[in-house]
């Protein structure tokens, strides 16, 4: 019996080699050899013609069956060694050089990457020259990641200046880092000495960071499952205040990034989004960011507050 998708993928990779060595193999024999039913084998054969050696099209496996036997009509065409096109080699070299500059990369991994890059440059020939004229610059989050990673490895405390969007302010605090994890963004889970509780910090909201000489000494706490932890990052409650936001076509991204109860289509191509948040005031910044592409409809007090904030901002520009 076939297992999960990973099992099927492994089986299909083996099936390609098996069929190449046995032209005209009988369906019953192949199914028995792989321990699957004939229907499952036929299902695999329906997928294989969609596979090949190039995402640009062409070079696909030409495999079919007459109901009793399996025929592979172009085994030699797809058996040649894979070769990178010039644009593929350029993209790979640029990416490899960029990753090699990341401050959080361990030296052993960096050395291995540089050796692989050198081999690829030699194989790429002229394409390597084009890639050397391109570069990628990472956001400053990379430096924060490196400091947090080092603090965890050396069990050292960190000092942060951290931006809190809910209160629209920067706070200074000392934390004992516990671990790094990624859920769309990169986060640090740590014991916060300011609040005397476990907290989660988004790295791109760290305005300044310093490694301290004090040892990290978080109290014994049970690590939460990452799936539960990630859900908590965006979790809202039914008791939280309801906010209605209307956005134009340019603001439809709000429905993708903010958990919401409903998103109704508007005649102009925008959306009427209903969401809940424990801190409605934090949505004033969303309204300012949207500008002409959106507005807060309710509650009325929040809508008036967002409008006043926008008017003050415009007045400041006028001055």
N, C-alpha and C positions, 0 to 999 in steps of 0.2 A: 504494500500500500504506500502511496506517495506521502511524504511528510509535508513540512512547511515549505515556504518559498525558497529558503536557503538550500534545503535538501534538493528541491527541484532544479535549482541553478547548478548545483554540483553535478547532478545526474545528467543534465543537458550538456555540460562541458565534456563529460566522459562520453556521452552519446555521439558527439561530433567525431571524436577519435575512433570510436567503435565502428561507426558507419563508414568512415573513410577506408578502413581496413577490410570491410565486408560489403562490397557493392552488391546490391540486389538481395540484402538480407531479408529473411522472412520476419514478418511482424511478430508472430508467435514466439520465434526464437529470441528476438531482441527483448521482448517484454519479459520472457522467462529469465534471461540473463541479468536483467536489471531489477528483477523482483517486483515488477509492477504489472498492472492489468493492461490489456491491449488498448482499452479506452484511454488510459492515462498516457500511454505511449503516443497514441494519435494526437492527444492534446499537446504533447511536447513537440510533435512534428508540425503542428499548426503554428507554433511560435518560432521554431528554428529558421524558417525562411525570412523572418524579420530581422535576423541577426547577421552580422558581417564584420568586416575589418575596418570600416570607415563610416564616420557619422555624416560624411558629405554625400552619401548615397553611392550606389554601386557596390560591387564586391560583396553582395549578399549571398547567403547559402541557398543554392538552388536544390532543395530537397523536396521530394514528393513521394506519394505511394499510390499503388493501384488497388489497394485494399488488402493485398496479400504480402507484397514485398516493398522494400524501401529503396529508392534510387536517389543518389546524390550525383547531379549532373556536372557540377563545376568544382570538384575538390582541389584541382591543381591551381585554379584561379585565385583561391583564397589561402593558399598554403605558403605564399611568399612571405619573407620576414617583414614585419611591420616597420614602416618608415615614417618619421615625423615630417610633416610639411613645414615650410619655412615659418609660417605664422604660428604653428603649434610649437616649434622649437623656441621661437622668440618669446612667446607667452610663458613657456615653462622656465626659461632662463631668467626672465625678469622676476617672476614669482620666487624662484629659488634664491636669487640674490637678495630680494627684499626680506624674505624670511630669515636669511642668515644674519641680518642686521638687528633682529629683534633682541632687545636687552634681556628678556626673560629666558632666552634659549640657553640650554645647558651646553657647556663647551664640547662635550663628546658628541652631542647631536649636531652642533654647528660644524665641527670638523668633518663629520660624515657627510653633511649636506654640501660643504665646500668641495669635497672630493668628488661627489656625484656630479656637481655642477661643472667641474673641470672636465670630467669625462664627456658630459653632454656638449660642452663647448667644442671639444675636439671633434666630436661626431657631427655637430651642426655645421661646421665650416663657416661659410660666408654669413649664414643666418645669425651666428654668434656675434658678428660685428654689429648688426642692426640692433640686437638686444642691449649691447653695451651703451647705446645712446639713450636708453630709456631707464627711468627709475621710478620707484614707488616710495612715498613717504607715509608712514603710519601716524595715526593720531597719538597725542601725548599719553593716551591710556596705556600704551606699551610700557612707558617708564613706570607708571603706577603699578602695573602688573609685575614688573621686575622687582620692585621694592617689596610688594606683598609676598611674592614667591620667595624672596630671600628671607623675609621675616619669618615665614612659616618654617623654612628649612633650618634657620638658626634659632628658632623659638624666641624671637625678640618682639618687644612691644612697638606699636606704631603710634605716631601723632598725626592727626588728620585735620585739615580744614575741609569741611564737607558741606555741600550745598543741599539743602532740604527744600524741594519744590513745594511741599505742602505748606511750609511756613514762609517760603521765599526769603530764606536767610542762610548765611554761612555760619556754621558752628565749629568750634574747636574741641577736639576730644582725643583721648588716648584709648586705644583698642588693643586687645590681644587677639591676633588673627587665628582663625581655626582652619579655614579652607577656602579655596577658590572654586567657582563653578560658573557655568555659562548656561543661560536660558535666553537666547536671542542676544542679550548683552552679557558682559562679564561682571560677576558679583564676588564680593568677599563676605563670608560669614565670620563674625567675630564677636568677642565679648566686649561690650562697650563699657568703659569705666565711668563715663558720664551718666549713663542711665542705669548702670548696674544690671544690665540684662543683655541677652543675646540679640544682636542686630544684624541686618543684611545691608551692605553698602554697594551701590553701583559704582564701578571704577571710573566711569566717565563723569561722575559728579564729584570726584575728589579734586579739589582745587589745589591742594598742597599736601605733601606727605613727607615724613621724616622717620627714619629708623632710630629707635631709642636704644640706649644701652641696657635699660631695664629688661629683665626676662619676661616673656609672655607667660602668664600664669592664669589661664581661664579656669573657672571652677569646673568640676566634673559634670559634663552634660552629655546627654545622648544625642548623637548626630541624627538629624532628621533625614528621611528618605528624600532624595532630590526631587522626585515627582511631587511629593507633598510640599516641599519647600518652594518649588517653582510655582505651584498652584497658589500658594499663599502670597506671591508677589503681586498677583492681580486679583485676589479674591475680594469680593464685596459681599455684603450681607443684605438680606431682604429689609432689614430695619434701617439701612442707610438712606439718606435723603435722595429723592429722585430729581434728576436734572434733565431738561430737554434742550438739545442743541440742534439748530438747523444749519447745514453747511451747503455750499454750492458745489459744483462739479470739482473745483480745485481743492475742496476739503473732504472729499470722500475717504481719504486715508484715515480719518479719525475712527471710522468704523472698523478699520483693520487693527488699530493699535490700542483702542480702549474697549474693555469688556462692556457690553451693553445689553439691555433687555430687548430692544427692537430697533430697527432701522428701516423707515418707510421712505419709498421713493417720492421725490418731489417733481413737479412738472418741468422745472428747469434743469433736471439732471442731477440735482443735489439729493440730500438725505435729511430726514428728520429723525434724530437719534435720541433715544431715551436710555439713560444710564443711571447707575447709582454710585455714590462715592461717599466714604466716611468724612471727607473734607471738601465740601462744595467750593469753598473759597479757592482751592488750588486750581479750579477750572478757569479762573480769571486769566491766568497766563495762557491757557489754551485759546481763549477768546481773542487775546491780543495777538497771538501768533497767527491765528486764522485771518485777522483783518477783515477785508471785504468778503472773504470766502466763508464766513460763518458768524453766527451770533447765538447767544444764550437766550432762550425763549422763557424758560421758567426754572427755578422760582423767580418771581419778579425782583426781589431784593438783590439776588445775585446778578440778574441781567442789568439792573441799574448800576451796581457796583462795577461791573465789567465795562459798561459804557463810560462811566466817570473816569475809570483808569485809562481808557483809550483817549478821552479828551485831554486828560492831564499830560499824557505822553505826546500828543500832537502839539499841545501848547508849548511843551518844553522844546520841541523841534523848532517851533516858530520863533522862540526867543533866541 
